[in-house]
Amino acid sequence: MRKWKFKPFVRDGQPVRATGYVNFNFAL
């Protein structure tokens, strides 16, 4: 599941945005 969310975010080429999303996922 982690790869699925990372793929779309990394596609843009912006790791900063992916990191922010990861934090939200962990909180849930």
N, C-alpha and C positions, 0 to 999 in steps of 0.2 A: 504494500500500500504506500509505503514511503516513496518508492520510485515513481509511482503514478503521480503523486503530487509534485515531486521534484522535476519530473520530465517537462511538464508545461511551464513551470517557472524558469527552469534553466534554459529552456528554448529561447526565451527573450534575451538571455545572456546577462541577466542581472541577479547575481547571487544574494544581493542585499534583500531583495523582495522575498526570495525563497526563505531566507533565515527568519524573517518576520512571520511568515506563515507557519514555519516549523514551531515556533514558540507557542503560537495559538493552538496548534494541534496538541502539543504536550499538555497545555493547561486543561484542555477538554478531557 
